[in-house]
C-alpha cells in the first residue's frame, strides 16, 4: 500500500480542514454527539494529522474507521447483480449501524477515469483478500471498458439500502484538486488554467442530494478540454468512470 498513517505519501486525501468544518457543523449546528459520528474508509488508512485535527476540542469522541480497524458485518453481504468469483464482500458495521450517511468525495483525476461520489463506495466494503477490497473483488475491470450496456458495480453500490439508501448528502472536495490518486499535490500540478480559476486552485465545494447530478457536474469540470490541467489530462487519457476518494462520514446513535 502506498498510503500510511504519516500522510507523507503520494496518495491524496480529503482536505482535513473541510472535513473538520463538516464535522463541526454536525456537532454545533445539527446537535449530533461526536461519539455518534464515524468517519470511515475501510480500504485506506487515515493520516495521523487528519485524525488529530478532527478529534480535538468540540470534536473529541469522533470515531475513525479505516483499513486497520474496520469490522465486517457478516449479516450484511453485498449482493452484486453480476456473478463474481472469490470471497464474499461485506459492509462494515459502522455503515450497517448508521442512521444516515454523508458521502464526501474528492474532485480529482484517476488512473481509472475519474473518482467521485459513486466510486467513493469502493471504501465501503470488506472482503477476505489480502488486497484492498476493490482489487480483491476484481471490480476495476468494469470501470475501464469503453462500451455501452455493460455491468457497472457502482450501480449495485449506490442502490444498496445501507449505502445509497442512507445517504442524505453528497459532497465533492474541490478545494485543491489532485491530478490522480497517486500524485503528490503541488501548486504546479493542481492549478487550473480556465476561467474563473485563471492559474489558481479550484477552491470549490460541490453539494447535492442527487448523486448522479453532482458526479455529472464533477465530470464536466474534469473533462473541460481547454486548456487542460494535469488533473484533466489524467482524466481524458483514461476511460470515463461516471461516478472514490476518501473518506465518507456516517453518523449513528
C-alpha positions as CSV (number, residue, x, y, z in Angstrom):
1,X,0.0,0.0,0.0
2,X,1.2,3.5,-0.8
3,X,-0.7,5.2,2.0
4,X,0.2,5.1,5.6
5,X,-0.7,7.0,8.8
6,X,2.1,9.6,8.3
7,X,0.2,11.1,5.4
8,X,3.6,11.9,3.8
9,X,2.9,9.8,0.7
10,X,1.8,10.4,-2.9
11,X,-1.7,9.4,-2.0
12,X,-4.2,12.3,-1.9
13,X,-6.6,12.7,0.9
14,X,-9.7,14.7,1.6
15,X,-8.8,18.2,2.8
16,X,-8.7,17.9,6.6
17,X,-10.0,21.5,7.1
18,X,-13.1,20.8,5.0
19,X,-13.7,17.5,6.9
20,X,-13.2,19.3,10.3
21,X,-15.7,22.0,9.1
22,X,-18.3,19.4,8.2
23,X,-17.9,17.6,11.5
24,X,-18.1,20.8,13.4
25,X,-21.3,21.7,11.6
26,X,-22.8,18.3,12.5
27,X,-21.9,18.8,16.2
28,X,-22.7,22.5,16.7
29,X,-25.5,23.1,14.2
30,X,-27.2,19.7,14.0
31,X,-26.6,18.8,17.6
32,X,-25.0,15.4,16.8
33,X,-22.9,14.0,19.7
34,X,-19.3,13.5,18.5
35,X,-19.3,9.9,19.7
36,X,-22.2,9.2,17.3
37,X,-20.1,10.3,14.3
38,X,-17.9,7.9,12.4
39,X,-15.5,8.9,9.5
40,X,-14.7,5.8,7.5
41,X,-13.0,4.4,4.5
42,X,-12.2,0.7,5.1
43,X,-9.9,0.4,2.1
44,X,-7.4,3.0,3.3
45,X,-5.5,4.4,6.3
46,X,-6.2,7.8,7.7
47,X,-3.3,10.2,8.2
48,X,-2.5,10.9,11.9
49,X,-2.7,14.7,11.3
50,X,-6.3,14.3,10.0
51,X,-7.4,12.2,12.9
52,X,-5.8,14.6,15.4
53,X,-7.4,17.7,13.8
54,X,-10.8,16.1,13.7
55,X,-11.0,14.7,17.2
56,X,-9.9,17.6,19.3
57,X,-11.9,20.2,21.4
58,X,-15.6,20.1,20.3
59,X,-14.9,17.1,18.1
60,X,-13.5,14.9,20.9
61,X,-15.1,11.5,20.6
62,X,-15.4,11.3,16.8
63,X,-14.6,7.8,15.5
64,X,-12.3,7.0,12.6
65,X,-12.6,3.6,10.9
66,X,-10.0,2.6,8.3
67,X,-8.4,-0.4,6.7
68,X,-6.8,-1.4,10.0
69,X,-9.9,-1.4,12.3
70,X,-13.0,-2.0,10.1
71,X,-15.3,-4.8,11.2
72,X,-17.2,-6.8,8.6
73,X,-20.9,-7.2,9.3
74,X,-21.4,-10.8,8.2
75,X,-25.1,-10.3,8.2
76,X,-24.7,-7.7,5.5
77,X,-23.1,-9.2,2.4
78,X,-23.1,-7.1,-0.7
79,X,-25.4,-8.5,-3.3
80,X,-23.9,-8.0,-6.8
81,X,-26.1,-8.3,-9.9
82,X,-23.2,-9.8,-11.7
83,X,-21.5,-13.1,-10.7
84,X,-18.1,-12.7,-9.2
85,X,-15.6,-15.4,-8.1
86,X,-13.8,-15.1,-4.8
87,X,-14.8,-14.3,-1.3
88,X,-18.0,-12.6,-0.1
89,X,-17.8,-8.8,0.4
90,X,-19.4,-7.4,3.5
91,X,-20.4,-3.9,4.6
92,X,-18.6,-2.7,7.7
93,X,-20.6,-2.4,11.0
94,X,-20.1,1.4,11.0
95,X,-22.3,1.5,7.9
96,X,-25.0,-1.0,8.9
97,X,-25.3,0.6,12.3
98,X,-25.6,4.1,10.9
99,X,-28.8,6.1,10.7
100,X,-27.6,8.2,7.8
101,X,-24.5,8.8,5.6
102,X,-22.8,11.8,4.1
103,X,-20.8,10.9,1.1
104,X,-17.7,13.2,0.9
105,X,-15.5,12.5,-2.2
106,X,-12.6,14.3,-3.9
107,X,-12.7,16.0,-7.2
108,X,-9.6,14.6,-8.9
109,X,-8.2,12.7,-11.8
110,X,-7.7,9.0,-11.6
111,X,-5.9,6.2,-13.5
112,X,-9.3,4.6,-13.9
113,X,-11.0,7.7,-15.2
114,X,-12.4,10.0,-12.5
115,X,-13.1,9.3,-8.9
116,X,-16.2,10.9,-7.4
117,X,-19.1,10.0,-5.1
118,X,-20.2,6.8,-6.8
119,X,-16.7,5.2,-6.8
120,X,-16.2,6.5,-3.2
121,X,-18.1,3.4,-2.1
122,X,-15.1,1.3,-3.0
123,X,-14.2,2.3,0.5
124,X,-17.4,0.9,1.9
125,X,-16.9,-2.9,1.9
126,X,-14.6,-5.5,3.3
127,X,-13.5,-8.9,1.9
128,X,-11.1,-11.7,2.9
129,X,-8.4,-10.9,0.3
130,X,-5.0,-9.6,1.2
131,X,-5.5,-6.8,-1.4
132,X,-7.6,-3.7,-0.8
133,X,-11.3,-4.6,-1.3
134,X,-11.8,-3.1,-4.8
135,X,-8.8,-5.0,-6.2
136,X,-9.7,-8.1,-4.2
137,X,-13.2,-8.0,-5.6
138,X,-11.8,-7.5,-9.2
139,X,-14.1,-4.5,-9.7
140,X,-11.8,-2.1,-11.7
141,X,-12.1,-4.2,-14.8
142,X,-15.7,-2.9,-15.2
143,X,-14.7,0.7,-15.0
144,X,-12.3,0.8,-17.9
145,X,-14.3,-0.8,-20.7
146,X,-15.5,1.9,-23.1
147,X,-18.7,0.1,-24.0
148,X,-22.4,0.7,-23.6
149,X,-24.7,-1.6,-21.8
150,X,-22.0,-3.4,-19.7
151,X,-22.3,-4.1,-16.0
152,X,-21.3,-1.4,-13.5
153,X,-20.6,-2.3,-9.8
154,X,-21.3,1.4,-9.0
155,X,-25.0,0.8,-9.6
156,X,-25.1,-2.0,-7.1
157,X,-23.3,0.0,-4.5
158,X,-25.4,3.1,-5.0
159,X,-28.6,1.0,-4.9
160,X,-27.6,-0.7,-1.7
161,X,-30.1,0.2,1.1
162,X,-27.3,0.8,3.6
163,X,-25.2,3.0,1.2
164,X,-27.2,4.9,-1.3
165,X,-30.4,4.4,0.7
166,X,-29.0,6.1,3.8
167,X,-27.2,8.9,2.1
168,X,-28.7,12.3,2.8
169,X,-26.0,14.5,1.2
170,X,-23.3,14.2,-1.4
171,X,-20.2,16.5,-1.4
172,X,-17.1,17.0,-3.6
173,X,-14.0,18.4,-2.1
174,X,-12.7,20.7,-4.9
175,X,-10.6,23.0,-2.7
176,X,-7.3,21.7,-4.2
177,X,-7.6,19.0,-6.9
178,X,-5.1,16.2,-7.2
179,X,-4.1,15.1,-10.7
180,X,-4.6,11.5,-9.8
181,X,-5.0,9.1,-6.9
182,X,-1.2,8.5,-6.7
183,X,0.1,12.0,-7.2
184,X,1.5,14.4,-4.6
185,X,-0.4,17.7,-4.6
186,X,1.7,20.7,-5.7
187,X,0.9,24.2,-6.9
188,X,2.0,23.3,-10.4
189,X,0.0,20.1,-10.9
190,X,-3.1,21.3,-9.1
191,X,-3.6,24.7,-10.8
192,X,-6.4,25.1,-13.3
193,X,-5.9,27.5,-16.1
194,X,-9.5,28.0,-17.2
195,X,-11.7,30.9,-16.0
196,X,-12.6,31.6,-13.3
197,X,-9.6,29.8,-11.8
198,X,-7.0,31.5,-14.0
199,X,-4.0,29.5,-12.8
200,X,-5.1,29.2,-9.2
201,X,-6.6,26.4,-7.2
202,X,-10.2,25.4,-7.8
203,X,-11.2,26.5,-4.3
204,X,-14.7,24.9,-4.6
205,X,-17.0,22.7,-2.7
206,X,-19.9,20.9,-4.5
207,X,-23.0,19.9,-2.6
208,X,-26.1,18.0,-3.8
209,X,-28.7,15.5,-2.8
210,X,-28.5,13.9,-6.2
211,X,-25.5,11.5,-6.7
212,X,-25.8,11.4,-10.5
213,X,-26.1,15.2,-10.8
214,X,-23.1,16.0,-8.6
215,X,-20.9,13.4,-10.3
216,X,-22.0,14.6,-13.8
217,X,-21.0,18.2,-12.9
218,X,-17.7,17.0,-11.5
219,X,-17.1,15.0,-14.7
220,X,-17.8,18.1,-16.7
221,X,-15.2,20.1,-14.8
222,X,-12.6,17.4,-15.1
223,X,-13.2,16.9,-18.8
224,X,-13.2,20.6,-19.8
225,X,-10.9,20.5,-22.8
226,X,-9.2,23.8,-22.9
227,X,-6.7,24.4,-21.5
228,X,-6.1,21.1,-19.7
229,X,-4.5,20.9,-16.2
230,X,-2.6,17.8,-15.3
231,X,-5.7,16.6,-13.4
232,X,-7.9,16.8,-16.5
233,X,-5.1,15.3,-18.7
234,X,-5.1,12.3,-16.4
235,X,-8.9,12.1,-16.8
236,X,-9.1,12.4,-20.5
237,X,-6.2,10.0,-21.1
238,X,-8.3,7.2,-19.5
239,X,-11.8,5.9,-19.6
240,X,-14.7,7.7,-18.1
241,X,-15.7,6.3,-14.6
242,X,-19.0,8.1,-14.4
243,X,-19.4,8.3,-10.9
244,X,-13.9,7.4,-4.8
245,X,-11.7,9.1,-2.8
246,X,-11.7,9.1,0.9
247,X,-13.4,9.5,3.2
248,X,-17.2,9.2,3.9
249,X,-18.9,10.5,7.0
250,X,-21.6,8.3,8.6
251,X,-23.5,9.1,11.8
252,X,-25.4,6.7,14.1
253,X,-26.8,6.6,17.5
